[in-house]
């Protein structure tokens, strides 16, 4: 029996070509596309899957340009994570076409996900930017805040990127102090999520309020306040770990 064709995640202008009405095994296009700058993503529904950036999508009946975030609502967390991996690998390849040490054009390293400089030998692997998210509790009250970049009316847990030399715990304390001016204690791990916008790893925690008055950080936090689980503001979409974190806190 002949091998079945590989699946492809094709990206153009930050959208993926997909079949929105199809089941998981037929969501991404399958075929023998000749795309030399493709990357190997892994295996999807029992077949190999590749990804590539294209200038224009091929004309395939029923296929539509689909935002990455929409994959979660259409197929769930597994498909979203897989498509997110593809977009992160494409971003990594696009951002490392030249050596960061000597400026020479790079080439793919056989047998591993790395871009190699043929002049100085520097290897550039896909990089992740770890970020900490903290949902602070004071009894039953939850501390939520909104960034000026959020959709209108949406509040979420506090979050920030880990700085060089910091532990996750130190980052959590610093970010909460910087963004809203309060202290926290009893930090407790909740879960993590790869977040491909563009290349983060979100690590979520619960924490208890340990003192201070809420003072939003100018330019970073537009508003912050305590909310009861029965009277929450608009929340992030279910695709994000921030929503899972808040929903879990409502059950405690």
C-alpha beads as a LAMMPS data file, in Angstrom:
LAMMPS data file: protein, C-alpha beads

252 atoms
251 bonds

1 atom types
1 bond types

-500.0 500.0 xlo xhi
-500.0 500.0 ylo yhi
-500.0 500.0 zlo zhi

Masses

1 110.0

Atoms # bond

1 1 1 0.000 0.000 0.000
2 1 1 1.352 3.412 -0.926
3 1 1 2.231 5.829 1.874
4 1 1 -0.400 8.455 2.438
5 1 1 0.648 12.047 1.617
6 1 1 1.945 14.263 4.412
7 1 1 -0.097 17.014 6.004
8 1 1 0.990 20.609 5.538
9 1 1 0.561 23.705 7.650
10 1 1 0.801 26.551 5.157
11 1 1 1.047 30.102 6.467
12 1 1 0.482 33.354 4.612
13 1 1 0.168 36.751 6.287
14 1 1 -0.261 35.208 9.757
15 1 1 -3.097 32.905 8.684
16 1 1 -3.094 29.153 8.115
17 1 1 -4.740 27.307 5.242
18 1 1 -7.276 24.882 6.719
19 1 1 -10.608 23.166 6.187
20 1 1 -12.736 24.657 9.014
21 1 1 -15.619 22.201 8.598
22 1 1 -13.464 19.079 8.522
23 1 1 -12.607 16.599 11.257
24 1 1 -9.179 16.662 12.886
25 1 1 -7.640 14.139 10.497
26 1 1 -8.504 16.299 7.472
27 1 1 -8.178 19.784 8.929
28 1 1 -4.815 20.608 7.347
29 1 1 -4.114 20.157 3.610
30 1 1 -2.391 16.972 2.502
31 1 1 -0.301 16.551 -0.620
32 1 1 3.134 16.633 -2.202
33 1 1 3.911 20.355 -2.130
34 1 1 7.354 21.366 -3.382
35 1 1 8.395 23.951 -0.782
36 1 1 12.174 23.963 -0.175
37 1 1 12.084 26.134 2.984
38 1 1 9.659 23.877 4.840
39 1 1 10.203 22.656 8.398
40 1 1 9.285 19.295 9.919
41 1 1 6.637 19.784 12.610
42 1 1 6.063 16.192 13.700
43 1 1 3.256 13.704 13.202
44 1 1 -0.406 14.699 12.893
45 1 1 -3.146 12.069 12.884
46 1 1 -0.665 9.335 12.004
47 1 1 1.033 11.144 9.138
48 1 1 4.134 13.351 8.947
49 1 1 3.417 17.066 8.935
50 1 1 5.482 19.877 7.446
51 1 1 5.053 23.652 7.610
52 1 1 6.020 26.433 5.248
53 1 1 5.493 30.127 4.647
54 1 1 3.997 30.902 1.236
55 1 1 3.392 34.104 -0.700
56 1 1 -0.099 32.914 -1.658
57 1 1 -2.238 29.929 -0.732
58 1 1 -2.907 27.213 -3.321
59 1 1 -6.502 27.003 -4.535
60 1 1 -7.985 24.008 -2.707
61 1 1 -11.778 23.474 -2.658
62 1 1 -13.143 24.094 0.827
63 1 1 -9.896 25.455 2.255
64 1 1 -9.921 28.857 3.942
65 1 1 -7.320 31.180 5.501
66 1 1 -7.788 30.589 9.242
67 1 1 -6.334 32.558 12.196
68 1 1 -4.246 30.437 14.551
69 1 1 -6.462 31.308 17.533
70 1 1 -9.479 29.939 15.668
71 1 1 -7.909 26.462 15.571
72 1 1 -8.642 26.051 19.283
73 1 1 -12.377 26.646 18.861
74 1 1 -12.536 24.448 15.760
75 1 1 -10.488 21.436 16.915
76 1 1 -9.394 21.931 20.508
77 1 1 -6.206 22.280 22.505
78 1 1 -4.171 19.520 20.837
79 1 1 -4.585 20.922 17.331
80 1 1 -3.965 24.460 18.585
81 1 1 -0.717 23.390 20.277
82 1 1 0.417 21.527 17.145
83 1 1 -0.337 24.473 14.864
84 1 1 1.350 26.739 17.395
85 1 1 4.481 24.593 17.243
86 1 1 4.463 24.959 13.464
87 1 1 4.202 28.742 13.600
88 1 1 6.985 28.979 16.172
89 1 1 9.282 26.852 14.007
90 1 1 8.497 29.027 10.981
91 1 1 9.217 32.168 12.996
92 1 1 12.492 30.682 14.236
93 1 1 13.628 29.820 10.709
94 1 1 12.640 33.239 9.352
95 1 1 14.433 35.070 12.173
96 1 1 17.715 33.130 11.860
97 1 1 18.490 33.370 8.163
98 1 1 21.731 35.143 9.064
99 1 1 24.269 34.366 11.739
100 1 1 23.875 36.588 14.785
101 1 1 27.624 36.406 15.408
102 1 1 29.188 37.142 11.996
103 1 1 26.272 37.912 9.644
104 1 1 26.826 34.998 7.243
105 1 1 23.690 33.397 5.680
106 1 1 22.803 30.271 7.666
107 1 1 21.865 26.782 6.487
108 1 1 19.737 24.051 8.052
109 1 1 21.681 21.642 10.263
110 1 1 20.972 18.042 9.155
111 1 1 19.363 15.814 11.762
112 1 1 18.337 18.463 14.292
113 1 1 16.290 21.673 14.513
114 1 1 19.100 24.170 14.164
115 1 1 20.316 26.834 11.767
116 1 1 24.096 26.609 11.299
117 1 1 26.536 29.282 10.227
118 1 1 28.909 27.792 7.619
119 1 1 31.526 30.450 8.434
120 1 1 31.866 30.391 12.228
121 1 1 29.840 27.291 13.112
122 1 1 27.322 29.013 15.414
123 1 1 24.153 26.950 15.900
124 1 1 20.822 28.723 16.462
125 1 1 18.115 26.536 18.003
126 1 1 14.449 27.484 18.469
127 1 1 14.194 29.734 21.512
128 1 1 11.414 30.115 24.067
129 1 1 10.693 33.159 26.226
130 1 1 9.374 31.971 29.618
131 1 1 6.697 34.131 31.205
132 1 1 5.033 33.874 34.603
133 1 1 1.315 34.402 35.220
134 1 1 -0.018 34.960 38.733
135 1 1 -3.585 34.962 40.004
136 1 1 -3.591 36.581 43.444
137 1 1 -6.298 35.673 45.996
138 1 1 -7.423 37.517 49.092
139 1 1 -9.889 35.130 50.685
140 1 1 -12.486 34.631 47.973
141 1 1 -11.525 37.770 46.055
142 1 1 -9.426 37.535 42.879
143 1 1 -7.057 40.247 41.702
144 1 1 -7.540 40.917 37.993
145 1 1 -6.049 43.645 35.824
146 1 1 -6.200 44.874 32.269
147 1 1 -3.463 45.976 29.926
148 1 1 -4.074 48.771 27.405
149 1 1 -3.460 46.090 24.750
150 1 1 -6.383 43.874 25.833
151 1 1 -9.725 43.830 24.078
152 1 1 -12.131 46.403 25.489
153 1 1 -13.380 45.428 28.945
154 1 1 -11.269 42.265 29.336
155 1 1 -9.417 41.628 32.625
156 1 1 -6.919 38.857 33.311
157 1 1 -4.300 37.595 35.745
158 1 1 -0.988 39.429 36.041
159 1 1 1.878 38.257 33.846
160 1 1 5.392 39.136 32.789
161 1 1 8.543 37.737 31.209
162 1 1 11.311 36.131 33.226
163 1 1 14.476 38.221 33.275
164 1 1 18.045 36.842 33.022
165 1 1 19.196 35.374 36.320
166 1 1 15.676 35.131 37.755
167 1 1 13.821 32.102 39.026
168 1 1 10.137 31.703 38.209
169 1 1 9.319 32.472 41.833
170 1 1 11.386 35.660 41.862
171 1 1 9.756 36.765 38.612
172 1 1 6.281 36.243 40.075
173 1 1 7.043 38.390 43.122
174 1 1 8.682 41.130 41.052
175 1 1 5.989 41.305 38.373
176 1 1 3.140 41.555 40.880
177 1 1 5.010 44.216 42.853
178 1 1 5.849 46.219 39.719
179 1 1 2.453 45.976 38.058
180 1 1 0.122 46.558 41.009
181 1 1 2.325 47.415 44.017
182 1 1 1.343 44.572 46.342
183 1 1 3.185 41.666 47.962
184 1 1 2.366 37.977 47.577
185 1 1 3.004 34.742 49.468
186 1 1 2.359 31.009 49.180
187 1 1 3.045 30.729 45.458
188 1 1 1.504 27.534 44.035
189 1 1 2.074 26.079 40.568
190 1 1 -1.045 25.593 38.426
191 1 1 -0.033 24.616 34.855
192 1 1 1.946 25.726 31.812
193 1 1 1.083 26.412 28.190
194 1 1 3.174 26.991 25.060
195 1 1 1.961 30.309 23.694
196 1 1 2.912 30.966 20.055
197 1 1 2.360 34.744 20.062
198 1 1 5.162 34.652 19.194
199 1 1 7.320 32.175 21.187
200 1 1 6.428 32.127 24.879
201 1 1 6.031 29.451 27.510
202 1 1 3.428 30.595 30.027
203 1 1 3.866 29.222 33.563
204 1 1 0.815 29.916 35.744
205 1 1 0.602 30.163 39.533
206 1 1 -1.845 30.929 42.308
207 1 1 -0.625 33.226 45.091
208 1 1 -2.028 34.718 48.283
209 1 1 -2.233 38.431 49.021
210 1 1 0.389 39.440 51.595
211 1 1 -0.036 43.207 51.906
212 1 1 -0.001 46.538 50.141
213 1 1 -2.417 48.748 48.227
214 1 1 -3.180 48.321 44.534
215 1 1 -1.321 50.931 42.484
216 1 1 -1.434 50.166 38.713
217 1 1 1.880 50.591 36.913
218 1 1 1.613 53.534 34.485
219 1 1 1.769 52.478 30.852
220 1 1 1.501 48.776 31.711
221 1 1 -1.704 48.364 33.711
222 1 1 -4.788 50.347 32.755
223 1 1 -6.900 49.146 35.687
224 1 1 -6.707 46.570 38.493
225 1 1 -9.106 45.570 41.253
226 1 1 -10.431 42.782 43.456
227 1 1 -13.384 40.811 42.089
228 1 1 -15.620 38.194 43.652
229 1 1 -16.065 34.915 41.732
230 1 1 -19.761 35.756 41.304
231 1 1 -19.132 39.176 39.731
232 1 1 -16.185 38.843 37.369
233 1 1 -15.540 41.211 34.450
234 1 1 -15.044 40.042 30.874
235 1 1 -12.383 37.324 30.816
236 1 1 -9.830 36.110 28.239
237 1 1 -10.849 33.558 25.627
238 1 1 -10.850 29.855 26.653
239 1 1 -7.809 29.256 24.405
240 1 1 -5.507 30.897 26.971
241 1 1 -4.145 29.492 30.197
242 1 1 -5.211 32.711 31.923
243 1 1 -8.851 31.713 31.443
244 1 1 -8.162 28.200 32.748
245 1 1 -6.405 29.692 35.771
246 1 1 -9.325 31.992 36.583
247 1 1 -11.916 29.265 36.005
248 1 1 -10.003 26.933 38.319
249 1 1 -9.896 29.604 41.037
250 1 1 -13.671 29.953 40.858
251 1 1 -14.003 26.286 41.803
252 1 1 -11.850 26.557 44.936

Bonds

1 1 1 2
2 1 2 3
3 1 3 4
4 1 4 5
5 1 5 6
6 1 6 7
7 1 7 8
8 1 8 9
9 1 9 10
10 1 10 11
11 1 11 12
12 1 12 13
13 1 13 14
14 1 14 15
15 1 15 16
16 1 16 17
17 1 17 18
18 1 18 19
19 1 19 20
20 1 20 21
21 1 21 22
22 1 22 23
23 1 23 24
24 1 24 25
25 1 25 26
26 1 26 27
27 1 27 28
28 1 28 29
29 1 29 30
30 1 30 31
31 1 31 32
32 1 32 33
33 1 33 34
34 1 34 35
35 1 35 36
36 1 36 37
37 1 37 38
38 1 38 39
39 1 39 40
40 1 40 41
41 1 41 42
42 1 42 43
43 1 43 44
44 1 44 45
45 1 45 46
46 1 46 47
47 1 47 48
48 1 48 49
49 1 49 50
50 1 50 51
51 1 51 52
52 1 52 53
53 1 53 54
54 1 54 55
55 1 55 56
56 1 56 57
57 1 57 58
58 1 58 59
59 1 59 60
60 1 60 61
61 1 61 62
62 1 62 63
63 1 63 64
64 1 64 65
65 1 65 66
66 1 66 67
67 1 67 68
68 1 68 69
69 1 69 70
70 1 70 71
71 1 71 72
72 1 72 73
73 1 73 74
74 1 74 75
75 1 75 76
76 1 76 77
77 1 77 78
78 1 78 79
79 1 79 80
80 1 80 81
81 1 81 82
82 1 82 83
83 1 83 84
84 1 84 85
85 1 85 86
86 1 86 87
87 1 87 88
88 1 88 89
89 1 89 90
90 1 90 91
91 1 91 92
92 1 92 93
93 1 93 94
94 1 94 95
95 1 95 96
96 1 96 97
97 1 97 98
98 1 98 99
99 1 99 100
100 1 100 101
101 1 101 102
102 1 102 103
103 1 103 104
104 1 104 105
105 1 105 106
106 1 106 107
107 1 107 108
108 1 108 109
109 1 109 110
110 1 110 111
111 1 111 112
112 1 112 113
113 1 113 114
114 1 114 115
115 1 115 116
116 1 116 117
117 1 117 118
118 1 118 119
119 1 119 120
120 1 120 121
121 1 121 122
122 1 122 123
123 1 123 124
124 1 124 125
125 1 125 126
126 1 126 127
127 1 127 128
128 1 128 129
129 1 129 130
130 1 130 131
131 1 131 132
132 1 132 133
133 1 133 134
134 1 134 135
135 1 135 136
136 1 136 137
137 1 137 138
138 1 138 139
139 1 139 140
140 1 140 141
141 1 141 142
142 1 142 143
143 1 143 144
144 1 144 145
145 1 145 146
146 1 146 147
147 1 147 148
148 1 148 149
149 1 149 150
150 1 150 151
151 1 151 152
152 1 152 153
153 1 153 154
154 1 154 155
155 1 155 156
156 1 156 157
157 1 157 158
158 1 158 159
159 1 159 160
160 1 160 161
161 1 161 162
162 1 162 163
163 1 163 164
164 1 164 165
165 1 165 166
166 1 166 167
167 1 167 168
168 1 168 169
169 1 169 170
170 1 170 171
171 1 171 172
172 1 172 173
173 1 173 174
174 1 174 175
175 1 175 176
176 1 176 177
177 1 177 178
178 1 178 179
179 1 179 180
180 1 180 181
181 1 181 182
182 1 182 183
183 1 183 184
184 1 184 185
185 1 185 186
186 1 186 187
187 1 187 188
188 1 188 189
189 1 189 190
190 1 190 191
191 1 191 192
192 1 192 193
193 1 193 194
194 1 194 195
195 1 195 196
196 1 196 197
197 1 197 198
198 1 198 199
199 1 199 200
200 1 200 201
201 1 201 202
202 1 202 203
203 1 203 204
204 1 204 205
205 1 205 206
206 1 206 207
207 1 207 208
208 1 208 209
209 1 209 210
210 1 210 211
211 1 211 212
212 1 212 213
213 1 213 214
214 1 214 215
215 1 215 216
216 1 216 217
217 1 217 218
218 1 218 219
219 1 219 220
220 1 220 221
221 1 221 222
222 1 222 223
223 1 223 224
224 1 224 225
225 1 225 226
226 1 226 227
227 1 227 228
228 1 228 229
229 1 229 230
230 1 230 231
231 1 231 232
232 1 232 233
233 1 233 234
234 1 234 235
235 1 235 236
236 1 236 237
237 1 237 238
238 1 238 239
239 1 239 240
240 1 240 241
241 1 241 242
242 1 242 243
243 1 243 244
244 1 244 245
245 1 245 246
246 1 246 247
247 1 247 248
248 1 248 249
249 1 249 250
250 1 250 251
251 1 251 252
